[in-house]
Amino acid sequence: MVFTLVPSLASWLSFFMLSVGIFWSLCSASIFGAWVAMELSFIGVVGLLGGSSFDESESLVKYFVVQVIGSSLLMASIVFLLSGCFLILVEVVFLLGLFLKLGLFPFHFWVPSVMSGLTWLGCFIVSVVQKIIPMWFLTNFCVSSFGFGMVEFSSVLTCLMGCVGGLMVLHFRVLLGYSSLVHMGFMAMMSLESMVSFFIYYVVYFIVNAGLMVSLWSVSVYSFFDLLKSKSGGSFIWVSLYLLSLAGVPPFVGSFVKVVFLLKVWLVFPMICVVLLVSSAVSMFFYLSFFMGLYFSLGNFFFVSNYSFNMMSKNFILLLMSLMVNVVVSVVLFSMVGLM
């Protein structure tokens, strides 16, 4: 679906189904009711992701197949549970279904591929909105020591795959797909330790991605080369703030959730924290490499602009929004917890 200012009736209905499914799942008292609500939200997502271009249709088919297989595994685990099968079998099948729906290792491969063909609205839904229900399952699922080991192993390798895959990527949607893999590893580990900490991380991740993707959509930027063609120094600044925040560079808001992660998880999983922070540092490296290349490519346009007043006003608004999200919110959060 093209991101328009006046959505169609079908789009509003799809959005309503998505919203109802999420709230129903979060409030459901049974695992079967939560599963039904998750499928309702998935139907709404299918309506929102459908588009007229070949790339959108291809991405939608890939996403549909992956999610149906994941839902089937979750349903199978519920059936196994009700039929009195071994709990270890129920746990393994259930976690594999969640890994597939979330894009955790070894099912991480579909995330960049699907996001590469979607609109910015579709990318936001796939990488942020549709993660909340499976993560809610993972947060509330009483896993054994074996299940803990599965989640830890998958989280670490997901972060590593995300940071390595993002190297030398110039397509923003693919880059954010690999970035979502890194953050999924962090959120999966936090979901095992503290539900409150996970929701803090998720809300910050939601806000940063929403600001970045709305801003990129408003100026029709999808890749490194789109920024070069626009020769817009203003675009360079606000895109840089968002991506540096996603990389966890202080003092931006993304660094706050990394601090929360260390405070909550370090004493329990110290070695895993080291690996995840290394993957975050690699992500920081390819973001900084991207910025330096963009800076030298823009040259004097970074400081001197020759575009119209309308373009200037749009860039000013986007820059102001970026500063509010990445700097002001960060200062408020750090002040609230007494770290400033």
C-alpha positions as CSV (number, residue, x, y, z in Angstrom):
1,M,0.0,0.0,0.0
2,V,1.3,3.4,-1.0
3,F,1.7,5.7,2.1
4,T,-0.9,8.4,1.3
5,L,-2.4,11.1,3.3
6,V,-6.0,9.9,2.6
7,P,-6.0,6.1,3.1
8,S,-8.8,4.0,1.5
9,L,-11.5,2.3,3.4
10,A,-9.7,-1.0,3.0
11,S,-6.6,0.5,4.5
12,W,-8.5,1.8,7.5
13,L,-10.2,-1.6,8.0
14,S,-6.7,-3.3,7.8
15,F,-5.3,-0.9,10.3
16,F,-8.3,-1.5,12.6
17,M,-7.7,-5.3,12.4
18,L,-4.0,-4.8,13.2
19,S,-4.8,-2.6,16.2
20,V,-7.5,-4.8,17.6
21,G,-5.3,-7.9,17.2
22,I,-2.4,-6.3,19.1
23,F,-4.6,-5.1,22.0
24,W,-6.5,-8.4,22.1
25,S,-3.3,-10.4,22.3
26,L,-1.8,-8.3,25.0
27,C,-5.0,-8.6,27.1
28,S,-5.8,-12.2,26.4
29,A,-5.8,-14.6,29.4
30,S,-5.2,-17.7,27.3
31,I,-2.4,-18.7,24.9
32,F,-5.0,-19.8,22.3
33,G,-6.8,-16.5,22.5
34,A,-3.5,-14.6,22.1
35,W,-2.7,-16.8,19.0
36,V,-6.0,-16.0,17.4
37,A,-5.5,-12.3,18.1
38,M,-2.0,-12.5,16.5
39,E,-3.5,-14.0,13.4
40,L,-6.1,-11.2,13.2
41,S,-3.3,-8.6,13.3
42,F,-1.5,-10.6,10.6
43,I,-4.5,-10.4,8.3
44,G,-4.6,-6.6,8.8
45,V,-0.9,-6.4,8.0
46,V,-1.4,-8.3,4.7
47,G,-4.0,-5.6,3.7
48,L,-1.6,-2.8,4.6
49,L,1.4,-4.3,2.8
50,G,-0.3,-5.1,-0.5
51,G,0.9,-2.7,-3.2
52,S,0.8,-2.2,-7.0
53,S,4.5,-2.7,-7.7
54,F,6.2,-6.0,-8.4
55,D,8.7,-5.6,-5.5
56,E,5.9,-4.9,-3.0
57,S,3.9,-8.0,-4.1
58,E,7.1,-10.2,-4.0
59,S,7.9,-9.0,-0.5
60,L,4.3,-9.6,0.6
61,V,4.4,-13.2,-0.6
62,K,7.7,-13.9,1.1
63,Y,6.4,-12.3,4.4
64,F,3.1,-14.2,4.1
65,V,4.8,-17.6,3.6
66,V,7.2,-17.1,6.5
67,Q,4.4,-15.9,8.9
68,V,2.1,-18.8,8.0
69,I,4.8,-21.3,8.7
70,G,5.6,-19.6,12.0
71,S,1.9,-19.5,13.0
72,S,1.6,-23.2,12.1
73,L,4.5,-24.1,14.4
74,L,2.9,-22.1,17.2
75,M,-0.5,-23.9,16.7
76,A,1.3,-27.2,16.6
77,S,2.9,-26.5,19.9
78,I,-0.5,-25.6,21.4
79,V,-1.9,-28.9,20.1
80,F,1.1,-30.8,21.5
81,L,0.5,-29.2,24.9
82,L,-3.2,-30.0,25.0
83,S,-2.5,-33.6,23.9
84,G,0.0,-34.2,26.8
85,C,3.2,-34.4,24.7
86,F,6.6,-34.0,26.3
87,L,7.1,-30.4,27.5
88,I,10.5,-30.2,25.9
89,L,8.9,-30.9,22.4
90,V,6.3,-28.3,23.1
91,E,8.9,-25.8,24.1
92,V,11.2,-26.4,21.1
93,V,8.4,-26.2,18.6
94,F,6.9,-23.1,20.2
95,L,10.3,-21.3,20.3
96,L,11.0,-22.2,16.7
97,G,7.7,-20.7,15.7
98,L,8.6,-17.5,17.6
99,F,12.1,-17.4,16.1
100,L,10.6,-17.6,12.6
101,K,8.0,-14.8,13.2
102,L,10.6,-12.6,14.8
103,G,13.4,-13.2,12.3
104,L,15.8,-14.6,14.9
105,F,18.6,-17.0,13.9
106,P,18.4,-19.4,12.1
107,F,15.4,-17.7,10.5
108,H,16.9,-14.3,10.1
109,F,17.3,-14.5,6.3
110,W,13.8,-13.2,5.4
111,V,14.0,-9.8,7.2
112,P,16.3,-7.8,4.8
113,S,14.8,-9.6,1.8
114,V,11.3,-8.7,2.7
115,M,12.0,-5.1,3.8
116,S,14.0,-4.3,0.6
117,G,10.8,-4.3,-1.5
118,L,8.3,-2.6,0.9
119,T,7.3,1.0,1.3
120,W,8.5,2.9,4.4
121,L,5.1,2.1,6.1
122,G,5.5,-1.5,5.3
123,C,9.1,-1.5,6.7
124,F,7.9,0.1,9.9
125,I,5.1,-2.5,10.3
126,V,7.3,-5.5,9.6
127,S,10.4,-4.4,11.6
128,V,8.6,-2.8,14.6
129,V,4.9,-3.2,15.0
130,Q,4.7,-6.9,14.2
131,K,7.4,-7.7,16.7
132,I,5.3,-6.8,19.8
133,I,3.0,-9.9,19.9
134,P,5.7,-12.6,19.4
135,M,7.9,-10.7,21.9
136,W,5.0,-10.7,24.3
137,F,4.8,-14.5,24.0
138,L,8.5,-14.8,24.6
139,T,8.3,-12.5,27.6
140,N,5.5,-14.5,29.3
141,F,6.5,-18.0,28.2
142,C,8.1,-19.9,31.1
143,V,11.1,-21.5,29.4
144,S,13.3,-24.2,30.9
145,S,17.1,-24.0,31.1
146,F,17.2,-25.6,27.7
147,G,14.8,-22.9,26.3
148,F,17.0,-20.2,27.9
149,G,19.9,-21.7,26.1
150,M,18.1,-21.6,22.8
151,V,17.1,-18.0,23.1
152,E,20.6,-16.9,24.2
153,F,22.2,-18.8,21.3
154,S,19.8,-17.4,18.8
155,S,20.0,-13.8,20.1
156,V,23.8,-13.8,20.0
157,L,24.0,-15.2,16.4
158,T,21.2,-12.9,15.3
159,C,23.2,-9.8,16.4
160,L,26.3,-11.1,14.7
161,M,24.4,-11.8,11.5
162,G,22.8,-8.3,11.6
163,C,26.1,-6.4,12.2
164,V,28.0,-8.4,9.5
165,G,25.2,-8.3,6.9
166,G,24.9,-4.5,7.3
167,L,28.5,-3.9,6.1
168,M,28.8,-2.1,2.7
169,V,25.0,-1.9,2.3
170,L,23.8,1.4,0.6
171,H,20.1,0.6,0.5
172,F,18.4,2.2,3.5
173,R,15.6,-0.4,3.8
174,V,18.0,-3.3,3.7
175,L,20.3,-1.5,6.1
176,L,17.4,-1.0,8.6
177,G,16.5,-4.7,8.1
178,Y,19.9,-5.7,9.3
179,S,19.7,-3.1,12.1
180,S,16.5,-4.6,13.2
181,L,18.2,-8.0,13.6
182,V,20.8,-6.5,15.9
183,H,18.1,-4.9,18.1
184,M,16.0,-8.0,18.1
185,G,18.9,-9.8,19.7
186,F,19.0,-7.2,22.4
187,M,15.3,-7.3,23.0
188,A,15.1,-11.1,23.1
189,M,17.7,-11.1,25.9
190,M,16.0,-8.4,27.8
191,S,12.6,-10.2,27.5
192,L,14.1,-13.1,29.5
193,E,15.4,-10.8,32.2
194,S,12.8,-8.1,32.8
195,M,9.5,-7.3,31.1
196,V,9.7,-3.6,32.1
197,S,13.2,-3.2,30.6
198,F,12.0,-4.9,27.4
199,F,9.1,-2.5,27.0
200,I,11.4,0.5,27.7
201,Y,13.7,-0.7,24.9
202,Y,10.8,-1.4,22.6
203,V,9.2,2.0,23.1
204,V,12.5,3.8,22.4
205,Y,13.1,1.6,19.3
206,F,9.5,2.3,18.2
207,I,9.9,6.1,18.5
208,V,13.3,6.3,16.7
209,N,12.2,4.1,13.8
210,A,8.9,5.9,13.4
211,G,10.7,9.3,13.3
212,L,13.4,8.0,10.8
213,M,11.0,6.2,8.4
214,V,8.4,9.0,8.4
215,S,11.3,11.5,7.6
216,L,12.7,9.4,4.8
217,W,9.3,8.9,3.3
218,S,8.6,12.6,3.4
219,V,11.6,13.4,1.2
220,S,11.4,10.1,-0.9
221,V,14.8,8.9,0.2
222,Y,15.4,5.1,-0.1
223,S,19.2,4.8,-0.6
224,F,22.5,6.5,-0.2
225,F,22.3,7.6,-3.8
226,D,19.0,9.4,-3.2
227,L,20.7,11.6,-0.7
228,L,23.5,12.3,-3.1
229,K,21.1,13.3,-5.8
230,S,19.2,15.6,-3.5
231,K,22.5,17.3,-2.4
232,S,20.8,18.2,0.8
233,G,23.0,18.9,3.8
234,G,19.9,19.2,6.0
235,S,18.9,15.6,5.1
236,F,22.4,14.4,6.0
237,I,22.1,15.9,9.5
238,W,18.8,14.4,10.6
239,V,19.4,11.0,9.0
240,S,22.8,10.9,10.8
241,L,21.1,11.6,14.2
242,Y,18.6,8.8,13.8
243,L,21.2,6.2,12.6
244,L,23.7,7.2,15.3
245,S,20.9,6.7,17.8
246,L,20.1,3.3,16.4
247,A,23.8,2.4,16.7
248,G,23.8,3.4,20.4
249,V,26.2,6.4,20.2
250,P,26.1,8.6,23.3
251,P,24.4,11.0,24.0
252,F,21.5,10.0,21.7
253,V,18.5,8.2,22.9
254,G,19.7,4.9,21.6
255,S,22.5,4.9,24.1
256,F,19.9,5.0,26.9
257,V,18.5,1.6,26.1
258,K,22.0,0.1,25.8
259,V,22.7,1.4,29.4
260,V,19.4,-0.1,30.6
261,F,20.5,-3.4,28.9
262,L,23.8,-3.4,30.7
263,L,22.3,-2.6,34.1
264,K,19.7,-5.4,33.8
265,V,21.6,-8.2,31.9
266,W,25.3,-7.8,32.8
267,L,25.1,-9.6,36.2
268,V,23.2,-12.6,34.6
269,F,24.8,-12.9,31.2
270,P,28.1,-11.1,31.2
271,M,29.7,-12.9,28.2
272,I,26.6,-12.5,26.1
273,C,26.6,-8.8,26.9
274,V,30.1,-8.5,25.6
275,V,29.2,-10.2,22.3
276,L,26.1,-8.1,21.8
277,L,28.0,-4.9,22.5
278,V,30.7,-5.9,20.0
279,S,28.0,-6.4,17.4
280,S,26.6,-3.0,18.3
281,A,30.1,-1.5,17.9
282,V,30.4,-3.1,14.4
283,S,27.0,-1.6,13.6
284,M,28.4,1.8,14.7
285,F,31.4,1.3,12.4
286,F,29.3,0.8,9.2
287,Y,27.1,3.7,10.2
288,L,30.1,6.0,10.7
289,S,31.6,4.7,7.4
290,F,28.4,5.6,5.7
291,F,28.4,9.1,7.1
292,M,32.0,9.8,6.2
293,G,31.3,8.7,2.6
294,L,28.2,10.8,2.4
295,Y,30.0,13.8,3.9
296,F,32.8,13.7,1.4
297,S,30.4,13.1,-1.5
298,L,28.2,16.1,-0.6
299,G,31.2,18.5,-0.2
300,N,30.2,22.1,0.1
301,F,26.5,21.2,-0.1
302,F,26.7,20.2,3.5
303,F,27.3,23.8,4.5
304,V,25.8,25.8,1.5
305,S,22.4,25.0,0.1
306,N,20.7,26.3,-3.0
307,Y,17.3,24.7,-2.8
308,S,14.0,26.6,-2.4
309,F,12.5,27.9,0.8
310,N,9.9,25.1,0.8
311,M,12.6,22.5,0.9
312,M,14.4,24.4,3.6
313,S,11.3,24.5,5.7
314,K,10.8,20.8,5.3
315,N,14.4,20.0,6.3
316,F,14.1,22.4,9.2
317,I,11.0,20.6,10.5
318,L,12.6,17.2,10.0
319,L,15.8,18.4,11.7
320,L,13.8,19.8,14.7
321,M,11.9,16.5,15.0
322,S,15.2,14.5,14.9
323,L,16.7,16.7,17.6
324,M,13.6,16.2,19.8
325,V,13.6,12.4,19.4
326,N,17.3,11.7,19.6
327,V,18.6,14.4,22.0
328,V,15.8,15.9,24.1
329,V,14.2,12.6,24.8
330,S,17.6,11.2,25.7
331,V,18.3,14.0,28.2
332,V,14.9,13.5,29.8
333,L,15.3,9.7,30.1
334,F,18.8,9.9,31.6
335,S,17.7,12.6,34.0
336,M,14.7,10.5,35.1
337,V,16.9,7.6,36.2
338,G,19.6,9.8,37.7
339,L,22.3,9.1,35.2
340,M,23.0,12.8,34.4
